[in-house]
Amino acid sequence: MLAKPDFFYILSAFFMLCVIIELMRARRALLYMPGDDRHKIEKALTLGVDCICMDMEDGVALNRKAEARAGIAAALRELDFGRSEKLVRTNAAGSGLEEQDLQAVLPGRPAGVVLPKVETAEQLQWASERIEAAELAYNWPLHSISLLAGVETARAILNLKEIAAQPSLQALIFGGEDYAASVGATRTAGAEELLYARSAVVVACAAYGLQAIDMVSVDFRDLEAVRREARFGVQLGYSGKQVIHPAQVAPVQEAFTPDDAAIAAARRLVEAFDRHQAGGAGAFALDGRMIDMPLVRAAQGVLERARAAGKVGSFPNINL
């Protein structure tokens, strides 16, 4: 029989491993579907999208909120989401609708809850308490329902440190259109007016070990523009992007999936790092470049994104 310290050490290590695995699931595309439209939700199941987010907020008319709650509750009970993560988006904290939203959908055990227009840590604490109460009431494992936060206003960007530090949080979702409206910015195709806030979200996520989900491309017909915007999101450090139309899913998920050449180069770099570390070397030369820790970390990031997307199996983690 294990001694108490050994038992609790193993239990803690197992819990942390589960958290890490969950955090690193692929969320390349997060597709919104209105909760009051069963046909669109069923259509989403056929797309192979990483995340299906059934909406009770912006995608639903004010006089259809009750129908959206009922529709999402039924979908959670009746539909097989396969490998797609089944998320629900409530109305914003402080809207007067959020309590009813959670009461309606939590019994269906969504994989995660998206709380939009978060501006304070207290709003996330409120949602986390409601989710935890449901998990306890139904004897589900604690933290089995993920929490994701939409940051969409000037106040949210100023409070990013406090918001991102919430222990129950898994991802921040940047709302570009709402943010632009909150600061009075004029939206442009290049989105230069959003770059500060867009980058600040990535920094906060990197600092607190969260996933960063990029803004929506509102012109869903221009798939080349969607692809360009997604690729720039990858360059900024985002791990996924919100989408609002089925046609956006494929180009976005492709953009956030490392290609074969990138995977091969990352594997080669990490394997070379292993060899040089075993030989007692620190920095080393590879293909005419001096390789040090930042480049190794970047290569590990490529391999982890590829693993989350199902392109490679597990690989040894390097303690950096």
C-alpha positions as a Markdown table, in Angstrom:
| # | Residue | x | y | z |
|---|---|---|---|---|
| 1 | Met | 0.0 | 0.0 | 0.0 |
| 2 | Leu | 1.3 | 3.4 | -0.9 |
| 3 | Ala | 2.3 | 5.8 | 1.9 |
| 4 | Lys | 0.2 | 8.9 | 2.2 |
| 5 | Pro | 2.8 | 11.3 | 0.7 |
| 6 | Asp | 3.3 | 9.0 | -2.3 |
| 7 | Phe | -0.4 | 8.7 | -2.9 |
| 8 | Phe | -1.0 | 12.4 | -2.8 |
| 9 | Tyr | 2.0 | 13.1 | -5.0 |
| 10 | Ile | 0.7 | 10.6 | -7.6 |
| 11 | Leu | -2.8 | 12.0 | -7.4 |
| 12 | Ser | -1.6 | 15.6 | -7.8 |
| 13 | Ala | 0.6 | 14.6 | -10.8 |
| 14 | Phe | -2.3 | 12.8 | -12.4 |
| 15 | Phe | -4.6 | 15.8 | -12.0 |
| 16 | Met | -2.0 | 18.2 | -13.4 |
| 17 | Leu | -1.5 | 15.9 | -16.4 |
| 18 | Cys | -5.2 | 15.9 | -17.1 |
| 19 | Val | -5.3 | 19.7 | -16.9 |
| 20 | Ile | -2.4 | 20.0 | -19.3 |
| 21 | Ile | -3.9 | 17.5 | -21.8 |
| 22 | Glu | -7.3 | 19.4 | -21.7 |
| 23 | Leu | -5.6 | 22.8 | -22.1 |
| 24 | Met | -3.8 | 21.6 | -25.2 |
| 25 | Arg | -6.8 | 20.2 | -27.1 |
| 26 | Ala | -7.1 | 21.7 | -30.5 |
| 27 | Arg | -9.3 | 24.8 | -30.7 |
| 28 | Arg | -8.2 | 25.9 | -34.2 |
| 29 | Ala | -11.7 | 27.0 | -35.2 |
| 30 | Leu | -14.5 | 27.9 | -32.8 |
| 31 | Leu | -17.7 | 27.9 | -34.9 |
| 32 | Tyr | -20.8 | 29.8 | -33.6 |
| 33 | Met | -24.2 | 28.4 | -34.3 |
| 34 | Pro | -27.4 | 30.1 | -33.1 |
| 35 | Gly | -28.9 | 28.0 | -30.3 |
| 36 | Asp | -32.5 | 28.5 | -31.7 |
| 37 | Asp | -31.6 | 26.9 | -35.0 |
| 38 | Arg | -31.4 | 23.1 | -34.7 |
| 39 | His | -30.7 | 22.6 | -38.4 |
| 40 | Lys | -27.6 | 24.8 | -38.2 |
| 41 | Ile | -26.4 | 22.9 | -35.1 |
| 42 | Glu | -26.8 | 19.6 | -36.9 |
| 43 | Lys | -25.0 | 21.0 | -40.0 |
| 44 | Ala | -22.1 | 21.9 | -37.8 |
| 45 | Leu | -21.7 | 18.2 | -36.7 |
| 46 | Thr | -20.7 | 17.3 | -40.3 |
| 47 | Leu | -17.9 | 19.8 | -40.6 |
| 48 | Gly | -15.1 | 18.3 | -38.6 |
| 49 | Val | -14.7 | 21.6 | -36.7 |
| 50 | Asp | -12.7 | 21.5 | -33.5 |
| 51 | Cys | -15.3 | 23.5 | -31.4 |
| 52 | Ile | -19.0 | 24.0 | -31.9 |
| 53 | Cys | -20.3 | 26.9 | -29.8 |
| 54 | Met | -24.1 | 27.0 | -29.5 |
| 55 | Asp | -25.0 | 30.6 | -29.0 |
| 56 | Met | -27.5 | 32.4 | -26.7 |
| 57 | Glu | -25.9 | 35.8 | -27.1 |
| 58 | Asp | -25.3 | 37.9 | -30.2 |
| 59 | Gly | -26.4 | 35.3 | -32.7 |
| 60 | Val | -29.9 | 35.1 | -31.1 |
| 61 | Ala | -32.6 | 37.8 | -31.2 |
| 62 | Leu | -33.8 | 39.2 | -27.9 |
| 63 | Asn | -37.2 | 37.7 | -28.3 |
| 64 | Arg | -35.7 | 34.2 | -29.1 |
| 65 | Lys | -33.5 | 33.7 | -26.0 |
| 66 | Ala | -35.9 | 31.2 | -24.4 |
| 67 | Glu | -36.0 | 29.2 | -27.6 |
| 68 | Ala | -32.2 | 29.2 | -27.8 |
| 69 | Arg | -31.9 | 27.9 | -24.2 |
| 70 | Ala | -34.3 | 25.1 | -24.9 |
| 71 | Gly | -32.7 | 24.3 | -28.3 |
| 72 | Ile | -29.2 | 24.0 | -26.8 |
| 73 | Ala | -30.5 | 21.9 | -23.9 |
| 74 | Ala | -32.1 | 19.5 | -26.3 |
| 75 | Ala | -29.0 | 19.4 | -28.6 |
| 76 | Leu | -26.8 | 18.6 | -25.6 |
| 77 | Arg | -29.1 | 15.7 | -24.6 |
| 78 | Glu | -29.8 | 14.3 | -28.1 |
| 79 | Leu | -26.9 | 14.9 | -30.5 |
| 80 | Asp | -23.5 | 13.2 | -30.8 |
| 81 | Phe | -20.9 | 15.9 | -31.3 |
| 82 | Gly | -18.2 | 13.3 | -32.1 |
| 83 | Arg | -14.7 | 14.9 | -31.7 |
| 84 | Ser | -16.0 | 18.4 | -31.8 |
| 85 | Glu | -15.9 | 20.2 | -28.5 |
| 86 | Lys | -19.5 | 21.2 | -27.5 |
| 87 | Leu | -19.4 | 24.7 | -26.1 |
| 88 | Val | -22.2 | 27.0 | -25.1 |
| 89 | Arg | -22.1 | 30.8 | -25.1 |
| 90 | Thr | -24.2 | 32.5 | -22.5 |
| 91 | Asn | -25.3 | 36.1 | -22.5 |
| 92 | Ala | -22.9 | 38.5 | -20.8 |
| 93 | Ala | -22.5 | 38.7 | -17.0 |
| 94 | Gly | -24.7 | 41.6 | -15.9 |
| 95 | Ser | -27.1 | 41.3 | -18.8 |
| 96 | Gly | -29.8 | 39.8 | -16.6 |
| 97 | Leu | -30.0 | 36.7 | -18.8 |
| 98 | Glu | -26.9 | 34.8 | -17.8 |
| 99 | Glu | -28.3 | 33.1 | -14.7 |
| 100 | Gln | -31.2 | 31.6 | -16.7 |
| 101 | Asp | -28.8 | 30.6 | -19.5 |
| 102 | Leu | -26.6 | 28.5 | -17.2 |
| 103 | Gln | -29.6 | 27.0 | -15.4 |
| 104 | Ala | -30.9 | 25.8 | -18.7 |
| 105 | Val | -27.8 | 24.3 | -20.3 |
| 106 | Leu | -25.5 | 23.1 | -17.4 |
| 107 | Pro | -27.7 | 20.0 | -16.8 |
| 108 | Gly | -26.8 | 18.9 | -20.3 |
| 109 | Arg | -23.1 | 18.9 | -19.4 |
| 110 | Pro | -21.5 | 21.0 | -22.2 |
| 111 | Ala | -17.8 | 20.5 | -22.5 |
| 112 | Gly | -17.3 | 24.2 | -21.9 |
| 113 | Val | -19.0 | 27.6 | -21.2 |
| 114 | Val | -18.0 | 30.8 | -23.1 |
| 115 | Leu | -18.8 | 33.8 | -21.0 |
| 116 | Pro | -18.8 | 36.9 | -23.3 |
| 117 | Lys | -17.8 | 40.5 | -22.7 |
| 118 | Val | -15.9 | 39.7 | -19.5 |
| 119 | Glu | -14.4 | 42.9 | -18.0 |
| 120 | Thr | -13.6 | 41.8 | -14.4 |
| 121 | Ala | -12.2 | 38.8 | -12.6 |
| 122 | Glu | -15.3 | 38.8 | -10.4 |
| 123 | Gln | -17.5 | 38.0 | -13.4 |
| 124 | Leu | -15.4 | 34.9 | -14.1 |
| 125 | Gln | -15.5 | 33.9 | -10.4 |
| 126 | Trp | -19.3 | 34.1 | -10.6 |
| 127 | Ala | -19.5 | 31.8 | -13.6 |
| 128 | Ser | -16.9 | 29.4 | -12.1 |
| 129 | Glu | -19.0 | 29.0 | -8.9 |
| 130 | Arg | -22.1 | 28.2 | -10.9 |
| 131 | Ile | -20.3 | 25.6 | -13.0 |
| 132 | Glu | -18.7 | 24.0 | -10.0 |
| 133 | Ala | -22.0 | 23.9 | -8.2 |
| 134 | Ala | -23.5 | 22.0 | -11.2 |
| 135 | Glu | -20.5 | 19.6 | -11.2 |
| 136 | Leu | -21.0 | 18.8 | -7.5 |
| 137 | Ala | -24.8 | 18.5 | -7.8 |
| 138 | Tyr | -24.5 | 15.9 | -10.7 |
| 139 | Asn | -21.4 | 14.1 | -9.2 |
| 140 | Trp | -19.3 | 15.1 | -12.2 |
| 141 | Pro | -15.5 | 15.6 | -11.8 |
| 142 | Leu | -14.6 | 19.1 | -10.8 |
| 143 | His | -13.3 | 21.3 | -13.6 |
| 144 | Ser | -14.7 | 18.8 | -16.2 |
| 145 | Ile | -16.6 | 21.8 | -17.8 |
| 146 | Ser | -14.2 | 24.3 | -19.2 |
| 147 | Leu | -14.5 | 28.1 | -18.9 |
| 148 | Leu | -13.5 | 30.4 | -21.7 |
| 149 | Ala | -13.8 | 34.2 | -21.5 |
| 150 | Gly | -14.6 | 36.7 | -24.2 |
| 151 | Val | -12.5 | 39.9 | -23.9 |
| 152 | Glu | -14.2 | 42.5 | -26.1 |
| 153 | Thr | -13.9 | 46.0 | -24.6 |
| 154 | Ala | -11.4 | 48.6 | -23.6 |
| 155 | Arg | -12.0 | 47.8 | -19.9 |
| 156 | Ala | -11.3 | 44.1 | -20.5 |
| 157 | Ile | -8.0 | 44.9 | -22.2 |
| 158 | Leu | -7.0 | 47.1 | -19.2 |
| 159 | Asn | -7.9 | 44.2 | -16.8 |
| 160 | Leu | -6.3 | 41.4 | -18.7 |
| 161 | Lys | -3.9 | 40.5 | -16.0 |
| 162 | Glu | -6.6 | 40.0 | -13.4 |
| 163 | Ile | -8.9 | 38.2 | -15.9 |
| 164 | Ala | -6.2 | 35.8 | -17.2 |
| 165 | Ala | -5.1 | 34.9 | -13.7 |
| 166 | Gln | -8.3 | 33.2 | -12.8 |
| 167 | Pro | -7.5 | 29.5 | -12.0 |
| 168 | Ser | -10.6 | 28.0 | -13.7 |
| 169 | Leu | -10.0 | 29.7 | -17.0 |
| 170 | Gln | -8.7 | 27.9 | -20.1 |
| 171 | Ala | -8.8 | 30.4 | -23.0 |
| 172 | Leu | -9.3 | 34.1 | -23.8 |
| 173 | Ile | -11.4 | 34.9 | -26.9 |
| 174 | Phe | -10.7 | 38.3 | -28.5 |
| 175 | Gly | -13.8 | 40.2 | -29.8 |
| 176 | Gly | -12.4 | 42.6 | -32.4 |
| 177 | Glu | -15.6 | 44.2 | -33.5 |
| 178 | Asp | -16.9 | 44.9 | -30.0 |
| 179 | Tyr | -13.5 | 46.2 | -29.0 |
| 180 | Ala | -13.4 | 48.6 | -31.9 |
| 181 | Ala | -16.8 | 49.9 | -31.0 |
| 182 | Ser | -15.8 | 50.3 | -27.4 |
| 183 | Val | -12.8 | 52.6 | -28.3 |
| 184 | Gly | -14.4 | 54.3 | -31.3 |
| 185 | Ala | -12.0 | 52.8 | -33.7 |
| 186 | Thr | -12.7 | 52.8 | -37.5 |
| 187 | Arg | -12.5 | 49.2 | -38.7 |
| 188 | Thr | -10.2 | 48.6 | -41.7 |
| 189 | Ala | -9.4 | 45.5 | -43.8 |
| 190 | Gly | -5.9 | 45.3 | -42.4 |
| 191 | Ala | -7.1 | 45.6 | -38.8 |
| 192 | Glu | -4.2 | 47.8 | -37.8 |
| 193 | Glu | -6.4 | 49.6 | -35.3 |
| 194 | Leu | -6.8 | 46.3 | -33.4 |
| 195 | Leu | -3.2 | 45.3 | -33.2 |
| 196 | Tyr | -2.4 | 46.6 | -29.7 |
| 197 | Ala | -5.4 | 44.8 | -28.1 |
| 198 | Arg | -5.0 | 41.7 | -30.2 |
| 199 | Ser | -1.4 | 41.4 | -29.2 |
| 200 | Ala | -2.2 | 42.1 | -25.5 |
| 201 | Val | -4.5 | 39.2 | -25.4 |
| 202 | Val | -1.8 | 36.8 | -26.7 |
| 203 | Val | 0.7 | 38.2 | -24.1 |
| 204 | Ala | -1.8 | 37.6 | -21.2 |
| 205 | Cys | -2.5 | 34.1 | -22.5 |
| 206 | Ala | 1.2 | 33.2 | -22.8 |
| 207 | Ala | 1.9 | 34.6 | -19.3 |
| 208 | Tyr | -0.9 | 32.5 | -17.7 |
| 209 | Gly | -0.8 | 29.3 | -19.8 |
| 210 | Leu | -4.1 | 29.9 | -21.6 |
| 211 | Gln | -5.1 | 29.4 | -25.2 |
| 212 | Ala | -5.7 | 32.6 | -27.3 |
| 213 | Ile | -8.7 | 32.5 | -29.7 |
| 214 | Asp | -8.6 | 35.3 | -32.4 |
| 215 | Met | -11.3 | 37.5 | -33.7 |
| 216 | Val | -14.1 | 36.8 | -36.2 |
| 217 | Ser | -13.7 | 37.6 | -39.9 |
| 218 | Val | -17.0 | 39.2 | -40.6 |
| 219 | Asp | -16.8 | 38.9 | -44.4 |
| 220 | Phe | -17.4 | 35.2 | -44.6 |
| 221 | Arg | -17.6 | 35.2 | -48.4 |
| 222 | Asp | -14.0 | 36.4 | -48.9 |
| 223 | Leu | -12.2 | 33.1 | -47.9 |
| 224 | Glu | -8.8 | 34.4 | -49.1 |
| 225 | Ala | -9.1 | 37.3 | -46.6 |
| 226 | Val | -10.1 | 34.8 | -43.9 |
| 227 | Arg | -7.0 | 32.7 | -44.7 |
| 228 | Arg | -4.7 | 35.8 | -44.6 |
| 229 | Glu | -6.2 | 36.9 | -41.3 |
| 230 | Ala | -5.9 | 33.4 | -39.8 |
| 231 | Arg | -2.2 | 33.2 | -40.9 |
| 232 | Phe | -1.5 | 36.5 | -39.3 |
| 233 | Gly | -3.2 | 35.3 | -36.1 |
| 234 | Val | -0.8 | 32.3 | -36.1 |
| 235 | Gln | 2.2 | 34.8 | -36.4 |
| 236 | Leu | 0.9 | 36.8 | -33.5 |
| 237 | Gly | 0.7 | 33.6 | -31.3 |
| 238 | Tyr | -3.0 | 32.7 | -31.4 |
| 239 | Ser | -3.9 | 29.1 | -31.2 |
| 240 | Gly | -7.3 | 29.4 | -33.0 |
| 241 | Lys | -9.9 | 31.7 | -34.5 |
| 242 | Gln | -13.6 | 32.3 | -34.2 |
| 243 | Val | -15.7 | 31.5 | -37.3 |
| 244 | Ile | -19.2 | 32.4 | -38.1 |
| 245 | His | -19.8 | 30.4 | -41.3 |
| 246 | Pro | -19.2 | 26.7 | -42.3 |
| 247 | Ala | -17.1 | 27.9 | -45.3 |
| 248 | Gln | -14.6 | 29.5 | -42.9 |
| 249 | Val | -13.8 | 26.2 | -41.0 |
| 250 | Ala | -11.4 | 24.5 | -43.5 |
| 251 | Pro | -9.2 | 27.5 | -44.3 |
| 252 | Val | -9.0 | 28.5 | -40.6 |
| 253 | Gln | -8.2 | 25.0 | -39.4 |
| 254 | Glu | -5.6 | 24.6 | -42.1 |
| 255 | Ala | -3.9 | 27.9 | -41.2 |
| 256 | Phe | -3.6 | 26.8 | -37.5 |
| 257 | Thr | -2.2 | 23.4 | -38.4 |
| 258 | Pro | 1.5 | 23.1 | -39.0 |
| 259 | Asp | 2.3 | 21.7 | -42.4 |
| 260 | Asp | 4.5 | 18.7 | -43.0 |
| 261 | Ala | 7.6 | 20.7 | -43.7 |
| 262 | Ala | 7.2 | 22.7 | -40.5 |
| 263 | Ile | 6.7 | 19.5 | -38.5 |
| 264 | Ala | 9.8 | 17.9 | -40.0 |
| 265 | Ala | 11.9 | 20.9 | -39.3 |
| 266 | Ala | 10.7 | 21.1 | -35.7 |
| 267 | Arg | 11.4 | 17.4 | -35.1 |
| 268 | Arg | 14.9 | 17.7 | -36.5 |
| 269 | Leu | 15.6 | 20.7 | -34.3 |
| 270 | Val | 14.3 | 19.1 | -31.2 |
| 271 | Glu | 16.2 | 15.9 | -31.9 |
| 272 | Ala | 19.4 | 17.8 | -32.5 |
| 273 | Phe | 18.8 | 19.6 | -29.2 |
| 274 | Asp | 18.5 | 16.3 | -27.4 |
| 275 | Arg | 21.7 | 15.1 | -28.9 |
| 276 | His | 23.7 | 18.2 | -28.0 |
| 277 | Gln | 22.3 | 18.3 | -24.5 |
| 278 | Ala | 23.3 | 14.7 | -23.9 |
| 279 | Gly | 26.8 | 15.7 | -25.1 |
| 280 | Gly | 26.9 | 18.6 | -22.7 |
| 281 | Ala | 26.5 | 21.4 | -25.3 |
| 282 | Gly | 24.3 | 24.4 | -24.9 |
| 283 | Ala | 23.8 | 26.5 | -28.1 |
| 284 | Phe | 24.7 | 24.7 | -31.3 |
| 285 | Ala | 24.6 | 25.3 | -35.1 |
| 286 | Leu | 22.1 | 23.7 | -37.4 |
| 287 | Asp | 21.6 | 24.5 | -41.1 |
| 288 | Gly | 23.6 | 27.6 | -40.8 |
| 289 | Arg | 21.7 | 28.9 | -37.8 |
| 290 | Met | 22.7 | 29.2 | -34.1 |
| 291 | Ile | 20.1 | 27.3 | -32.1 |
| 292 | Asp | 19.4 | 28.3 | -28.6 |
| 293 | Met | 16.4 | 28.0 | -26.2 |
| 294 | Pro | 13.9 | 30.4 | -27.8 |
| 295 | Leu | 14.2 | 28.4 | -31.1 |
| 296 | Val | 13.8 | 25.1 | -29.3 |
| 297 | Arg | 10.7 | 26.4 | -27.5 |
| 298 | Ala | 9.3 | 27.5 | -30.8 |
| 299 | Ala | 9.9 | 24.1 | -32.3 |
| 300 | Gln | 8.2 | 22.4 | -29.4 |
| 301 | Gly | 5.3 | 24.7 | -29.9 |
| 302 | Val | 5.0 | 23.6 | -33.5 |
| 303 | Leu | 5.0 | 19.9 | -32.5 |
| 304 | Glu | 2.5 | 20.5 | -29.7 |
| 305 | Arg | 0.1 | 22.2 | -32.1 |
| 306 | Ala | 0.5 | 19.4 | -34.6 |
| 307 | Arg | -0.2 | 16.8 | -31.8 |
| 308 | Ala | -3.3 | 18.7 | -30.7 |
| 309 | Ala | -4.5 | 18.7 | -34.4 |
| 310 | Gly | -3.9 | 15.0 | -34.7 |
| 311 | Lys | -1.1 | 15.2 | -37.2 |
| 312 | Val | 1.6 | 13.6 | -35.0 |
| 313 | Gly | 1.5 | 11.3 | -31.9 |
| 314 | Ser | 2.9 | 12.2 | -28.5 |
| 315 | Phe | 6.6 | 13.1 | -28.3 |
| 316 | Pro | 9.0 | 13.5 | -25.3 |
| 317 | Asn | 8.7 | 16.8 | -23.6 |
| 318 | Ile | 11.8 | 18.8 | -23.0 |
| 319 | Asn | 12.2 | 20.5 | -19.7 |
| 320 | Leu | 13.0 | 24.0 | -20.7 |
